[in-house]
Each structure stands twice: as structure tokens, then as C-alpha cells.
Amino acid sequence: MTLALGCIADDYTGASDLANTLTRCGLRTVQTIGVPSEDLALPEVDAVVVSLKSRSIEAGLAVTRSRAAEKWLRGRGAGHVLFKICSTFDSTDAGNIGPVMDALRADSGDAIVLVTPAFPETGRTVYQGNLFVGSVPLNESPLKDHPLNPMHDSNLVRVLTRQSKTKAGLVDLADIARGPEAVRARLADLSGKGIGAAIADAVFEPDLETIGAVALDHRVSVGASGLGLGLARALVASHRVKSNAPNAISNAPVGGPAACLAGSCSQATLRQIANAERAMPVLHLDAEQVVTGKAEAKRALAWARERLKEGPILIASSSTPDQVTALQARHGRDAAGHAIEQAMADIAEGLVQSGVRRLVVAGGETSGAVVDRLGIPGFLVGAEIAAGVPVLRAVGAKDGEMLLALKSGNFGGPEFFSDALKLMR
């Protein structure tokens, strides 16, 4: 296998989003869970997205895992590696975006790294270095209150400089609009001043294509799935990759019971859960009981087993931001988050043991915990359910054929859970 593009994603739902984007752009793509073992059989592909659960862990551990992923990808011929981050730049001043970027830049020998979380298709744009969610700056949007990585500064030049060993500079929209040569000149100027990272403005999709074409001059870049789109289109335009139809997943149905799990507390997911109540039975977990013991997960599994024969079910640990804040105040942020993730993993494992083979999971941390518990080493990327969320067919799963959908909290339309199940036959 010789890869045209290697990718390291800092969470599982973000990896699915990126894999979906690359597939839509014509790259044959596989998503792996962690660094693959040497004996995992993968088809001939153009890109591999290595999914890590490294967004909110200790920065040194995130660096170690990211370096291991890069080494594996380089060993398969990847000339360029994208470090895929969230389109809301989820990262505290202690990391992990800056420390991982610093390590990958040092290993690659690049003097400067292009960085952009922009993805206009999903309402994420960058202008004058400031990240916007729709029409408002990130720090004024509902996304500022992420329970693990709250973002209260929309100026990414400041944010990245605070958490990196190098200074960050800006490639503004005027340079982007003048095309690749203007961007290259700006990067050379910044690099000459000792600046090692450049936030790139992007407001429209063609801006991403310009950034992607320049990024391929280097060995490492950092960004959300929008940058993946730019890189993929540049690879196809330069004839380094032949565009392929998105047919990596077979249409053979899996069948069997289906279930949905929701751990995200985003406003989008809370609306999706409310709408799902009209289509399927929904159980809302008691977060306090989840944090203090195993009984709530057992109750949820008993509830599910009584209903699975009748059709899909949904189990939600999602809470409003105020409820999350109160729970964290009582039990500690990390302890509360870990307890809920593990409870959802317990429930997922029990559902699969009960015959579930089609599983929809909402929430990045929840998805990571579930996939880790199920021991799934990789996925083939299939049809798009919603922007950034594909159907995934498990590769090498110990429980056999499975279809999954892993959704970042803010993704998907109001009827996401029903929409997903219609495509997961």
C-alpha cells in the first residue's frame, strides 16, 4: 500500500467526518481505530484516517500517540500527513493542538505549518484569524461552552500561540484570494521571521482548494475536514490520485436489531433526541446515578432488551449545559465525564451481545469509548447520512458484520437518528 494522503484524527467522530469528506472527493478511504496492527488486512486505498482519542487527554500522551500514527502512515508511503482537529478548534491553553503540531512539525522538518479549522459547508469560517460559527464569532456561539474544551477566544492566532512553542502568524483572506503563489510568498515571509505556524483564512470553498494546493508542498498540515477537502481536490487536480466513485462499502444489508446512543450535550443533539421520541422509544439516563454506580447502565440494558424486537431504541445520557455544570461541580469534570463515557460503553457492549448490529452513536467522546469497548479496528466508508457523517462498515470486528454511524454532537439535521437508520439496512 502506498498512500497519497495520511491523516491523524484527534477523535473518532472527527475521523468519520474527514473520511466521509475524502470519499466524496474521490479518494478511496479507510478509517482505522488507533494505529493498525501489522496483520490488519486493508484494501488498496488512497488515504487512511487513523482515529485517535487524543483531543482531551494529557498533552504528552497525545503527542506520543500522534507520533506513532505518523510513523505508521509514513511507513505506508504517505508524503503528506494531515493532523485533523475539530472545526471549533477544541483545545485548551495547555493543548492538545499546539503540542501535537509542534511534534509533527519537528519530525517532518517543515519550517512552517498551515493551520485552518474552516469548513464553510458546515458553517465554520475563518476571517482575519477569527473563527466564526455561522455569523457569530466562536466565543459568542453556543459552542463556546463545550464541557471539556470550552472556547472563549475566537482569535486562533492568539489561541495557537498560547499553546505552542512557536509563534503563530496569519495568512489573511486577501492573500488566499490572490492564489497559491501569494500564499507561498506569505508563508516564506512568516517563516523568515521565525514563525512556525500560520492560521489561514477561509470563507468560501475555493479558499480551501488554494490552501490544500499549497499545503501539499509541505509534509504536515493541521485542520478540520475542510482542509481535507482542499488536500483531496488538489491531489485529484494534480493527477496524483485518480478520482473514484464513493463505493468503498458494499450494499449487502446487515439486518438485525438497531439502537442509538447519545452522549453529546450539544443543542443540536438535544433537539435530535427530542424529535426521536416521536419515532422510537427513548430512555433518558439519570446522570447522577450513572456517575455513582453501575446500576443505571444495567437498568438501561434491561429496558432495551424488552424493546429491541419491536424496533430501534435510543438511550441518552445527554443533559443541558446547566445540568452538566452542576454534575461536574459535584463530582469533578474528568470523573463525571469518564463515568458517563464508560456507562455508555457498557451499554453498547451489552446491546451488541444482545444482537444489535446497527448502532448510531452521537458525541465524540461517547463514540470513542464505544468503539474502543467493541474492539473494532477499522471501517470502510460508505453513504453520507448528513454532512460529515457517513455509514461505516466494521473491518475486523470480533462480533462480525456491523454498521455504525459516529456523529459529532453538533452535526446532523433534526431527524438525524431516523435518517441514519434508513441508510443502515
C-alpha positions, 0 to 999 in steps of 0.5 A, spaced: 500 500 500 502 506 498 498 512 500 497 519 497 494 522 503 495 520 511 491 523 516 491 523 524 484 524 527 484 527 534 477 523 535 473 518 532 467 522 530 472 527 527 475 521 523 468 519 520 467 526 518 474 527 514 473 520 511 466 521 509 469 528 506 475 524 502 470 519 499 466 524 496 472 527 493 474 521 490 479 518 494 478 511 496 478 511 504 479 507 510 478 509 517 482 505 522 481 505 530 488 507 533 494 505 529 493 498 525 496 492 527 501 489 522 496 483 520 490 488 519 488 486 512 486 493 508 484 494 501 488 498 496 486 505 498 488 512 497 488 515 504 487 512 511 484 516 517 487 513 523 482 515 529 485 517 535 482 519 542 487 524 543 483 531 543 482 531 551 487 527 554 494 529 557 498 533 552 504 528 552 500 522 551 497 525 545 503 527 542 506 520 543 500 517 540 500 522 534 507 520 533 506 513 532 500 514 527 505 518 523 510 513 523 505 508 521 502 512 515 509 514 513 511 507 513 505 506 508 508 511 503 504 517 505 508 524 503 503 528 506 500 527 513 494 531 515 493 532 523 485 533 523 482 537 529 475 539 530 472 545 526 471 549 533 478 548 534 477 544 541 483 545 545 485 548 551 491 553 553 495 547 555 493 543 548 492 538 545 493 542 538 499 546 539 503 540 542 501 535 537 503 540 531 509 542 534 511 534 534 509 533 527 512 539 525 519 537 528 519 530 525 517 532 518 522 538 518 517 543 515 519 550 517 512 552 517 505 549 518 498 551 515 493 551 520 485 552 518 479 549 522 474 552 516 469 548 513 464 553 510 459 547 508 458 546 515 458 553 517 465 554 520 469 560 517 475 563 518 476 571 517 482 575 519 484 569 524 477 569 527 473 563 527 466 564 526 460 559 527 455 561 522 455 569 523 457 569 530 464 569 532 466 562 536 466 565 543 459 568 542 456 561 539 453 556 543 459 552 542 463 556 546 461 552 552 463 545 550 464 541 557 471 539 556 474 544 551 470 550 552 472 556 547 472 563 549 477 566 544 475 566 537 482 569 535 486 562 533 492 566 532 492 568 539 489 561 541 495 557 537 500 561 540 498 560 547 499 553 546 505 552 542 512 553 542 512 557 536 509 563 534 503 563 530 502 568 524 496 569 519 495 568 512 489 573 511 483 572 506 486 577 501 492 573 500 488 566 499 484 570 494 490 572 490 492 564 489 497 559 491 503 563 489 501 569 494 500 564 499 507 561 498 510 568 498 506 569 505 508 563 508 516 564 506 515 571 509 512 568 516 517 563 516 523 568 515 521 571 521 521 565 525 514 563 525 512 556 525 505 556 524 500 560 520 492 560 521 489 561 514 483 564 512 477 561 509 470 563 507 468 560 501 470 553 498 475 555 493 479 558 499 480 551 501 482 548 494 488 554 494 490 552 501 490 544 500 494 546 493 499 549 497 499 545 503 501 539 499 508 542 498 509 541 505 509 534 509 504 536 515 498 540 515 493 541 521 485 542 520 478 540 520 475 536 514 475 542 510 482 542 509 481 535 507 477 537 502 482 542 499 488 536 500 483 531 496 481 536 490 488 538 489 491 531 489 485 529 484 487 536 480 494 534 480 493 527 477 496 524 483 490 520 485 485 518 480 478 520 482 473 514 484 466 513 485 464 513 493 463 505 493 468 503 498 462 499 502 458 494 499 450 494 499 449 487 502 444 489 508 446 487 515 439 486 518 438 485 525 436 489 531 438 497 531 439 502 537 442 509 538 446 512 543 447 519 545 452 522 549 453 529 546 450 535 550 450 539 544 443 543 542 443 540 536 443 533 539 438 535 544 433 537 539 435 530 535 433 526 541 427 530 542 424 529 535 426 521 536 421 520 541 416 521 536 419 515 532 422 510 537 422 509 544 427 513 548 430 512 555 433 518 558 439 516 563 439 519 570 446 522 570 447 522 577 446 515 578 450 513 572 456 517 575 455 513 582 454 506 580 453 501 575 446 500 576 443 505 571 447 502 565 444 495 567 437 498 568 438 501 561 440 494 558 434 491 561 429 496 558 432 495 551 432 488 551 424 488 552 424 493 546 429 491 541 424 486 537 419 491 536 424 496 533 430 501 534 431 504 541 435 510 543 438 511 550 441 518 552 445 520 557 445 527 554 443 533 559 443 541 558 449 545 559 446 547 566 445 540 568 452 538 566 455 544 570 452 542 576 454 534 575 461 536 574 461 541 580 459 535 584 463 530 582 469 533 578 469 534 570 474 528 568 470 523 573 463 525 571 465 525 564 469 518 564 463 515 568 458 517 563 463 515 557 464 508 560 456 507 562 455 508 555 460 503 553 457 498 557 451 499 554 453 498 547 457 492 549 451 489 552 446 491 546 451 488 541 451 481 545 444 482 545 444 482 537 444 489 535 448 490 529 446 497 527 448 502 532 448 510 531 452 513 536 452 521 537 458 525 541 465 524 540 467 522 546 461 517 547 463 514 540 470 513 542 469 509 548 464 505 544 468 503 539 474 502 543 469 497 548 467 493 541 474 492 539 473 494 532 479 496 528 477 499 522 471 501 517 470 502 510 466 508 508 460 508 505 453 513 504 453 520 507 447 520 512 448 528 513 454 532 512 460 529 515 457 523 517 457 517 513 455 509 514 461 505 516 462 498 515 466 494 521 473 491 518 475 486 523 470 486 528 470 480 533 462 480 533 462 480 525 458 484 520 456 491 523 454 498 521 455 504 525 454 511 524 459 516 529 456 523 529 459 529 532 454 532 537 453 538 533 452 535 526 446 532 523 439 535 521 433 534 526 431 527 524 438 525 524 437 518 528 431 516 523 435 518 517 441 514 519 437 508 520 434 508 513 441 508 510 443 502 515 439 496 512 
